[in-house]
Amino acid sequence: MRSLLNKGFIKNKYVFILDTLLCHSDLFCYRYVFDRIGILDYRIKNDVDIVKNHLNEDNIIIFNWSSSTNYCYLNKNEVIVCPLNVKVLNQLEKKYALLAGDMELPKNIKIPVYHYENEFHTIFNFIKQKV
């Protein structure tokens, strides 16, 4: 039935980009709410899934959202995600950081920080696509 509805009636496809450190119960709640408000064609992704191809041994990626601030880095080909701690971040031997988010970053980070996008035009939180 759902595939039949997707082909006939659904005109928009939604992709929700959620916090990396959400637990399974948080994701269950989001799915429950999306289903109850009638969104039939959606996907839930986390921010690391989108930018992990930019992650390498020389950098870190900082996700600085109004809801949370996290960073991720590679450790022996494994992606490690942690809540932001500037002291720990400054001790990592990385050459630069990439920033994705809609909030200001603390000024006491020692490594150079580069922005993915203009903070006034941040579209990272929510994507709506025409089908």
C-alpha positions in Angstrom: 0.0 0.0 0.0 2.8 2.4 0.9 4.6 1.9 -2.4 1.3 2.5 -4.2 0.8 5.8 -2.4 4.3 6.9 -3.0 3.9 6.6 -6.8 0.4 8.2 -7.0 -0.1 10.9 -4.4 3.2 12.0 -2.9 4.7 15.0 -4.5 7.4 15.9 -2.0 10.2 13.8 -0.5 11.7 14.9 2.8 15.1 14.3 4.2 15.6 15.2 7.9 19.2 15.7 9.1 19.4 15.0 12.8 22.0 15.1 15.5 24.7 12.5 15.4 24.4 11.6 19.1 20.7 10.7 19.0 19.9 7.3 20.6 17.4 4.8 19.2 14.6 6.0 21.4 15.0 9.5 20.0 14.9 8.2 16.4 11.8 6.1 17.3 10.1 9.3 18.6 10.9 11.2 15.4 9.6 8.4 13.2 6.4 8.2 15.3 5.8 12.0 15.0 6.5 12.1 11.3 4.2 9.2 10.7 1.4 10.7 12.8 1.5 14.1 11.1 1.2 12.4 7.7 4.7 12.6 6.2 4.8 9.4 4.2 8.0 9.8 2.1 10.9 10.7 4.3 14.4 9.6 5.3 16.3 10.4 8.4 20.0 10.9 8.1 22.6 12.2 10.5 25.1 14.9 9.8 28.1 12.6 9.8 26.6 10.5 7.0 26.5 13.5 4.8 30.0 14.9 5.3 32.0 11.8 6.2 33.6 11.7 2.7 35.4 14.9 3.6 36.8 13.4 6.8 40.5 12.4 6.7 43.4 11.9 9.1 44.4 15.6 8.9 41.1 17.2 9.9 38.1 17.1 12.2 34.5 18.2 11.4 32.6 20.3 13.9 28.8 20.2 14.0 27.8 23.4 15.7 24.0 23.4 15.8 21.6 25.2 18.2 20.6 21.9 19.6 24.1 20.5 20.2 27.7 20.8 19.3 29.7 17.8 18.4 32.9 17.0 16.5 34.1 13.9 14.6 37.4 12.6 13.5 39.0 9.5 12.1 40.8 7.1 14.4 42.2 4.1 12.6 39.5 4.3 9.9 36.7 4.5 12.5 34.6 7.7 12.8 34.6 8.9 16.4 31.9 11.4 17.4 32.1 13.3 20.7 30.4 16.3 22.3 32.5 19.4 21.8 35.2 19.9 24.4 37.7 22.6 23.4 40.5 21.4 25.6 40.4 17.9 24.1 39.9 19.4 20.6 43.0 21.5 20.9 45.0 18.4 22.0 44.2 16.5 18.9 47.0 16.7 16.3 44.9 17.9 13.4 45.8 20.5 10.8 42.3 22.1 10.3 38.6 21.8 11.1 35.6 22.0 8.9 32.5 23.6 10.4 28.9 22.7 9.7 26.1 24.4 11.6 24.1 27.5 12.4 25.7 28.7 15.6 28.9 30.6 16.6 31.9 28.6 17.5 34.0 29.3 20.6 37.0 31.6 19.8 39.6 29.6 21.8 40.0 26.8 19.2 43.6 26.8 18.1 43.4 25.1 14.7 42.1 26.9 11.6 38.4 26.4 11.1 36.8 26.5 7.6 33.0 26.9 7.0 31.1 24.5 4.6 28.6 27.2 3.8 27.5 30.8 4.6 25.9 30.7 8.0 23.2 33.1 6.8 22.1 30.5 4.2 22.4 27.3 6.2 20.3 24.6 4.6 21.9 21.7 6.4 19.1 21.1 8.9 16.3 20.2 6.5 16.0 19.4 2.8 12.8 19.2 0.9 13.0 17.7 -2.6 10.4 17.6 -5.3 9.7 14.1 -6.6 
